[in-house]
Amino acid sequence: MKPLYVVKVGSATLDRGAIHEELAALVARGARVLLVAGGAVGIERYYRSLGRPVPQLRLPNGDAVRYCPPAEMAHLVDAYERVTLPAVAEKLEALGISVFTSVAARGALVTGRVNRPLKTVTDLGRAVVVRDHRAGVPDAVDTERLNALLDAYDVVCLSPPVSDREGGSPLNVDADVLAAALANALGADHLRLVTGTAGLLTDPADPASTLRHAHPGEAGRYAGGRMRQKVRAAELALDGVGDVAITGPHTMADPSGWTRFWRTREPAPDLRLLGRAVGVPSVSGDEHELAEYLRQWCAERGIEATVDEAGNLVATRGTGHRRLMLLGHLDTVPHGWPVEWRGDELWGRGSVDAKGSLANFLEVLAEADVPEDGQMRVVGAVEEEVSSSKGAFHVRDHYPADAVVIGEPSGSDTLTLGYHGLFKLRVTVGVPSGHSAGMDAVSAPDALWRVLEEIRGAVLGAAPETLSAVIDVECRTARDRHEAVGVLNFRVPPGVEIDHLRKLALDRSSEPEVVVEVLRATPGVAYGRTGALAKVFARAFGAAGIRPRHVVKKGTSDMNTLATTWKDVPMVAYGPGDASLDHTDVEHITAQEYRTARIVLADAVGRWFAPVERGRR
């Protein structure tokens, strides 16, 4: 599913226009976008057009709030529907973006509960309790209808007020809190609360005093006025959203003006990069935010880093001719639970596969002694977890290297020397329409299963150690034809000629009503223990007191992609974590495992660049 951004933008920012281009850029990246529009400026304009003042209440702390008795709620709704929301639609549609706009109360898209009576102060200083103030907090979201709207439109834009679950006139709610409630209910990947300052300022008089990072309970001391509600909303959103930030001024584009909120605090400073990398969601196709966070992390340490045209993070030190590459990946399979430290264990999607490896790569890059004749490059590739391997193919064709360490969880005491290949087929079988109870009737699924078993038998006959599985089946029905489609996956050992397997499979396409498509044909690959990288790792293991294991894994990694053309480049895979936890609901990594792998990796990298090691190779 496409990533979901919930973006709250105040009316002052909406008036500036640039934010609409940023929203269009999110759509262009393939995101679903739910915009929550604030309305202060639009409400003031609408009330001026009516020739009436906006009613206000003064609180005991001196703050002023908009007074919303039942009689005013119709005017508030009109202000959004006649001023704020049409302006949003006009500006986005001018950029070619399809937009649905509505106040959240319409059709009870969002319902809420009314607040308790409000304590106020009159102009004469007398305390008054106001009981007819129609303000509340959102407490229920119609996620089914909103998801349908998000699927149908490029941008869905909602605004206060919300429907009262007890009936009666709508309830005015804080737009930032509304955004947080929507983000939690919909399981958003990213929440942006756009403001007029560079995030949350520690000193309101200093526009450069951005608080860059905050954990729950830390930011409130710096927040005054309207910013208190933004901080409250950000902390509320951490219950269900991994990536939360207050951004500005009037933009999401510059992370130097962000206050980023983190749900969990690392137990020690050397685990911070690991925890935060895991904390930023980056399901395949949604790696941009993590790539930008890591690019900024590198820039703060003087490391040259870019995000290339494929979306890969590329961080480099040195310009010499001896080139060592550490290739990890940014993306994960989908997930659905908050990241957290449990003592010295980090639980969360990507902790093992394979942000632990990538974080170690960057930590070692920052500390490595790269000689004048050397170059060390870390790449965080996109789309490793899906069949495209878009990032690795771009690396293969643009960033030559003399040796490569692939970042995958081997365990800190194990070196991976190779991987099985991947041979993936889509098989479509069709049959004429007819009743399945007819004499000698063969259904499309029956026919598909027969062809899949024939292909499986032919491939296993040629390569008996190959692993196979049908990983997807779909049926389609038309007026005069039924079709069944299956995806057949093979994990092919190193040394098997994959072009021969391709011919065996495609021979079945000569049969009528059978179509075989090759989705992926990447050979297996394996390197010996005597290669240059294997040797320096052997010495690094020894220095750490580890007696290592060496394995060839039955999965496939970006090593296979590089090896399709990099025939004489030595490669190994190494990284912390128990690979049996990959893609599970109990994925986690220990601090000790992460640190041990970093020590071994740093030693191996140092030995690879060392002149004495070059002489031994």
N, C-alpha and C positions, 0 to 999 in steps of 0.2 A: 504494500500500500504506500501511496505517496506520503512524504512527511507532512505533518501539520504544524503550521505556525499560527499562534494566536498573537496578534499585535494590537496593543491598545495605543491609540494616538489621540491626543487632545486636540481641541478645535484650533488652538493657536498654531500647532504644527500642521494640521490639515490645511490651514490657510496659506502656508508657505509653498506647497506644491511639490517640493522635492521628494517628500515621503511617498508620493504616489508612484514615482519612478522606482523607488526601492521596493515597493510592494509588487510592481510589475516584474522586477528582477527576480523576486522569489518565485513568482508564477513561471517565469522562463526557466528557472532551475528545476521545475517539476513539482513544486510544493503546492499543497492546499493551503489557502490563506483565509483565516477568520479575523476580520478587522473589527475591533470594538472602538467606536467613535465617541469621544467626549464632546460635550456640547456647550460649554460655557460661553464661547464667543457667539455661536449661533443663537443661543437663548437670549443673550443681551440684544442682538440685532432684531430678533423677532419681537421682543417686548417693546423695543423702541418703535417698531413699525406699528404697534398697537397703541402707542402713546401712553404706556403704563410702566411703572417701575418694576424691577424684579424684586419680589418680597424677600426680606432677609431676616434671619434670627441671629442674635449674638449669644455665644456660649460663655460660660463662666471663665474659660481660659483666654477669652478675648477673640477667638476665631469667629468668623461669620460664616453661616451656611444659608443656602437657599431654602426659603420657607415653602413647603409643598402641602398646603391643605387640599382637601378633595377638589375644591373649586379651581385650583391652579393646575391640576394634573392634565386637564385637557389642553391647556396652553403649552405645557411642557412637551406633551406628545406632538403638538402641532409644530413647535420649534424644531424638533428633530426631523419630523417628516416633511416640513416645508422649506427648511433652510439647510441643516447639517447634512442629512442623508442625500438629498438631491445633488449637493455640491460634490460629495464623495463620488457618487455614481458618474457625474459629468466628467470629472477629471480622470477617473480610471477608464471609462469608456473611450475617452480621447486617446488613450494609449493602447486601445485594442483589447481591453480586459473586460470580460463579461462579469457583471456585478448583480448581486441580489442584496437589497437593503431593507431593513425593517427595525422598528423598535422591538426589543426583546419581549414585550408584553403581548404583541400580536400573536394570536393562536397559542398563547402560553408556551412560546419557545423556551422561555425561562420564567420560572415562578420563584417567589420569595416569601419571606415572612416579615411582618412589620416589626420595627424596632419598638422598644419600650418608650413611654412618654419622655420627652426631651426637656432637660433642665436648661433654661435660658435666663438671660439678664436683660431687663428693659434699659432704655436710654437713661433712666433715672437711677439705675443700679439695683432695681428691685428684682428678686428672683421669681421666676414664673415657670411653671411646668406646662409645656405645650403638649396636648394630647391628640391633636388632629393632624400632626405632621406625618405625611404619607411617605415615609422613608423606611427602608428595610435592607435586608441582605438576601442575595440569591441563595436558594437551597435545592433547586431541582432544575435539570436541563433535559429537554426533549432531544436526546442524542440521536435517535433514529431519524427524525426529520432533519436535524442539522447536518448529519452525515450525508443524507440524500441531497441536500442543497449544496454542500461542499463538493459532491461528485458532479453536480450539474453546472456549477458556476466557477469561474476562476477565483473570485473573491466573494465571500459572504460578509456583509457588514451589518453588525447589530449595534444598537445603542440602548441605554436606559430609556424609559423605565421598564420594570418587569411586572409580570402578572402577580397579583396577591393570591396566594393559595387559599385564603379564607374568603375570597370574593371581594367585591368593592372596587374602588378605583385603583389604577396601577400604583406601584411603589417605585419611588425614585431610589436608585442604588448608586453607589460609587462605581464609576466606569472601570477603574483599575481592579477593584474587587470582583466586578462582573467578569472581567477578562480572566482573572485567576480561577473563578468558578467554572467558566467554560473550558479553560485549559485542562483542569483536573477531570471534569466530567467526560471530555472527549479524548483523554489520553494524549494530549498534544506533545509533540517532541520539543517544541521551542516556544517560549513566552518572552515577548519583548514589550516592555512598558516604556514608551517613548516620552521624554520630558524635554523641557526647555534648557536644562543645564547638562553638563557633561557627566551624566549619571548622578549619584548622590555625592554631594560635596561635604568634606569634613569641616570646611570653613566656608560658609555662604559668601563671604566677601572675596574669596579667592577662586576664580573660575577654573583654576588648574588643580584644585585639591580633591580630585576624584578619588573616592574610596573604591579601589579596583576590585576587591574581593570581600565577601561577607558571608558568615555563617548565621544560622538563626539566632536572633537575640543580640547581634553585634551592631546592626545598622541603625537601630532605632534612636540611639543617642545623638546621631547626627541629623535626624530628620525633623523638620519643622513644617508647619502649615500643610499644604497639599501633599508634600513629600511623605508625610507619615502614612497616608493611605497607600502610596506606591510601595513603601517598604512592607506594610502589612500584607498587601496583595502578593508581593514577591515571596514572602515567607509562607503564606497560605498555599501558593502554587507548588512549593517544594514537596507537598504531600504526593503529587502525581506527575510532576514535570521535571525532567532531568536538567534542562538548559533554560535558566531564568536570568534575565538581565534587565536592569533599568538603563536605558540608553539615551544619548543625546549629544550635543544640543540639537533637538528637532530632527534627529537622524538615527538610523540603525547601522549606518555604513562604517563608522569609525570605532573600532573596539577600544581605542584609547579613551573614549568617552563613555565607557560602560562601567556600571557596578554589577559584577556577576555574583550570583548567590549560589552557594554550594550547600547541599543538604547534609553532608557528612564531613567531619574534620579528620584529617589524617593523624595517626598517632605519633608521627615524627616528621620533621621537615624533608628528609630524603625520600619520603613516600608521597610527597605532595603532587608531583607530576603524574604519577601513576593514578592516584585517586581522582584527580581532575580530568585526566584523559578518559577514564572509564565513566566519569560523571556526565560527559557531553555525549548525548545520543548520536550515533553515526551508523545507522542501518544502511546497507548498500543503497547507493543513490542519494544518501543524505549525509555525505561526509564533509560538506563545506564548512560547517561551523567548527568541527574539530580541527580541520586543516588550518583554518585561520587562527584558532587558539594556539596551536602548536607553532605556527609561523611567528606569532607575536612572542611566544616563549623564547624562541630562538633569537629573535631580534633583540630582546632584552639582554641577551648574553653575547651579543656581538657576532652571532652566527648568520651568515648569508642564507636567507631562506625565502622561497617563493612557493606559490601555488600555481602549478603549470596548467596548460590548456586542457589536460585530461582531468584536472582536479587533484592531482597528486601533490602532497607536501614534498618539497625537495630542499634539503638543508645540506650545505657544503662548507667544508673547511679545507683550504689548500688548493693549489693549482698545478701541483706536480704531475709527472707522467705515471707514477705508480698509484693506481686507482683502486681503492677498496670501497665497495658498496655494501651498506647494510639495508636490506629491503624488507620492510614490514608492510602491514596494511592497516588502513584507517577504519575499514567497515566491519560491521558485525551482522550476524543474523538478527531477525526481529526479537524484541524483548518486551517485558511488561512489568518490571518491578523496580523500585527505587534502589539506587546504589547506596551501600552503607559499609562502613568499617565495623566489624564485630571483633573488638579486641585488635589483634594483629592480622586479621583476615579481612580482605576486601571482597565483598560479595557484589556481583553485578555482571551484566552482559559485557563481554569483551575483556574482563579481567585476565582471563587465560588466553582467549583466542580473539585478538592477539595484541591487545594494547599493553600488556606487560612487557612483551618483546619490544614494541615500538618505543615505549617510554625508556626502557633501558638503552636502546640504540641512541636516543637523543641525549640522555645523561652521559653516556660514554663519549659521544661526539663532543659535548661541551668541555669535557675534561681531558680529552686525548692530546698527546704530544704528536702532532702531525708534522713530519719533517718537511723541509723545503721542497724535496723532490716527490712529495706525496700528496694525495688528495683523498679525503674521506667524505663520503656522501651517504646521507641517510634519506631514504625515500619512504614515505607513507603512502602506499598505493590505494586507489579506490577500486571498488567492485571485485575484490578477491573472492568474496563469499558467493558470488553469482557466476554464471557460466561465461559471462563476457570477458572477465579478467582485463577489463579496459585499461586499468592503471599499469599492470605488468607489461602488456603489449606496448604501451607508450614508453615505458622504461627500456624495454628491449631495443626499441628502434631509435632512442634518443640519448641514452646515457651509458656509453660504453664503460666497462670496468675490467680490471684484471683479476678480481676475486670478489665473491659475493657471499654474504651471510644472510640467509633468509630468516625473517623473524616469525617463527611458529613455535608453539609450546612443545618442546622436547622433554622438558624437565631439566633442572639445573645440573643434573648428573648424567645427561645423555646427549649425544650428538647424532643428529639425523643426517644420513649420507645420501638419501634419495627418497623418491616417492613413486608410487604407481601412477600410470597415466590415466587419462579420462577419455572414454569413447562413449559419446551420448547420441542416441538416435531418437527421432520422432517418427513413429510408424502410423500411417493412416490407412484404414481398411474400410471399404464401402460395400454395401449390399443393397439390392433393390428393396423398396418398401414391400412389406408383406406381414401377415400375422405370424407370430412366433409359434402358434399352435399348428401351423400347416405341416403337411407331410414333408419330411426331410428339410424343414426350415432351418436355416443357419442365421443367427442374429449377427449384427455387426460386432458386438463384443466377443462372440464365439470365434468369428473369423479373425479378429485381432489377436486373441489369445493364441490361436494356432500359429499365426505368422510370428508373433513374438517368441514363442517356444522354438520355432524352426531357426530363427536368427540366433537365439541364445545357444542352441545346440551347435550351430555351425561355428560360432565364435569360441565356445568352450572346447570344442573339438580341436581347434587350432591353437588355443592357448589355455590349457586346463587349469592353470592357477589363477585365471582371471576371476574376479568377483563380479556378480551381476545382480541387478534388481530393477523391477518395474517401479518407477518413482512417481508416475502420474498416469491417470486414465480419464478420458473425457468422451462423452457420447453426444452426437449431434443428429438431429432429425429434420429432414426436409420432406416435401410432399411426396416425392418419388424415390427417396434415397435415405438410407441410414448410414452413418459413419461412426466409427470408434477410433479414437486416437490414443496412443500410448507412448510414453517416454521410457526408453530402456537404457539403463546406465551400466557401463562396464568400467571396473577399475583394473587396468591392464598392467601387469608386472613390467619392470624395466627389461629391455631386450626383445620384447615382442614387436614384430613389424606391424605397425598400426595400419599401413596402407593395405596390407593383405586382409585385415579385418574389415576395412572399409569396403573392399571388393566383395567379400562374403555377404555383407549386409545389403549392399546395393543390388546384388543379384536378385534379391526378392522383389525389387521394383519392377522387374520384367513381368511379374504376374499381373493379370488384370485386376483392377480395383485395389491395388496395393501401391502406396507411395512411401518410400523410405527417405528421410532427410537426415543428414549428418549434422548435428548441432555442435559437436565438439569432438576433435580428434587430436588429443595431445599425448605424445608418447610418454612412457615411464622413463625415469632417469635415475642413475645411481653413480656415486663416486666412491673410490676406495679410501682406505684409512691412510694411505701414503701420500695423498695430495698435500699441497702447500697449506691449505687452511686446516685440514685435519691434523697436521703435525703441530701447528701452533696451538690449536685447541688441546691437543694431547699434553703439551707442556703446561698449558694454563690449568688444566685439570689436576695435573700432578702437583703444581705449586699450591693448589687449594686443598690438597689432600683427598681428592676425589678419584675413585677408580671408575672411569666412565663406561657406560654402555654405548654401543653403536647400533643404529637401527635403520632399516628402510621401511618407510610407512606406507600403508595401503591407501591412504588418502592422496590428494593431489594439492600442490601448492604452486606459488608463482615461480618456484624453481623450474617446474616443467615448462612454463611459458618461456622463460629466458633460454632454456636449453634447446629450444627448437632451432635457434640460430647461433647461440653462443657455444660453439662446440668445444672449444679448448679453454674455457674459463672455469676454474675450480669453484665449487659451491658446496656449502653445508647449510643446514638449518639448525638454529639454536635459539632457545628462549625459555623463560620460566613458566611453570604451571603444569598441571596434570591434564593431558589432552583428553582423558576420558570424561572430563567435565565440560568439554566444548559443547556449545549449543544446548546445554541442559539448564534446568531451573535452579540448579545448585552450583553454578559456576562461581568459583572463588579462588583466590590466591593468597598465600601467606607472605608476610613481610620477609621472613627468612628466605623463602624460596626466591623471591624477587631480588633480594640483596645478593644472595649467593650467585645467581646467574649474572648479575651486573659485575661482580668481582671477576668471574671467569671470563666474561666477554671483554672487559677492559684489559685484562692481562693478554688475551689472545690478540686483540687489536694492536697493543703495544709491541708484541713479539712480531707480528706480521710486518710492521714498519721498521723494526730494529735492523741495523746493518748485519749483526751477527746471524740473525735468523735468515736473512736473504742469502747469506753464504751457505747455510745448511740445506736450502731448498734445491 
